[in-house]
Amino acid sequence: MIVRQLIDASQFDAAIGEARAITALLTDRVGPRDLRTIEATGDLASALARAGYITEGVATYAQAFRLAVDTMGESNPLAMNTGHQYAGLLYQSGRLAEALAIYQRILRATRNRFSDENRDTLATLHNIAVVLSDLGRLDDAISAYQYIAGVLDKQVQAAHPDRLSVRNNLALALLAADRA
């Protein structure tokens, strides 16, 4: 909790110090596979990333994701959330193929846990479409955006931010593919 408050206050060095201390203490006392340790490791990764230590943040998210999946399974909400954070940081650092692989793992987990039309599933598929678009796989991205747009057309109002974002990204992908 304190680490997240420090991050929110942009006190990144303090957040990193606290997160390192908490993670070390929890690892020693309850072990690395305890839920609290995994959450603390994720908080450390977040603090590192927000402070600009991207390489260390990626490695720490990878560790937290691996621990969460090994301990609780890919369909566990903490594992899926940690995976999203990890994939997002991979994406930010330009490691698109790796981000895509993690997002695809999360997509399988959300489909297993929920359904194809669940909002978490759609959000993950949207992230995949963004990565696919950036990788130049426009046909795959367009298909994903069209599917998401069709589902959201049935689920939310026309002015809903998610629907507008997907429609915007679909239009951009169509323009990039010269199909507008």
KAMO-V696675 format. One record per pair of residues at least 12 apart in sequence whose C-alpha atoms are under 6 Angstrom apart, sorted by the first residue. I is the first residue (numbers start at 0). J is the second residue. Records with the same first field share a line. If there is no record, write none. Layout:
I = J  J
This chain:
2 = 14
11 = 46  50
15 = 46
18 = 43
22 = 36  39  40
37 = 63
40 = 63
41 = 60  63
44 = 56  59  60
60 = 85
64 = 78  81  82
73 = 108
74 = 108  112
79 = 105
86 = 98  101
106 = 123
128 = 140  143
144 = 169
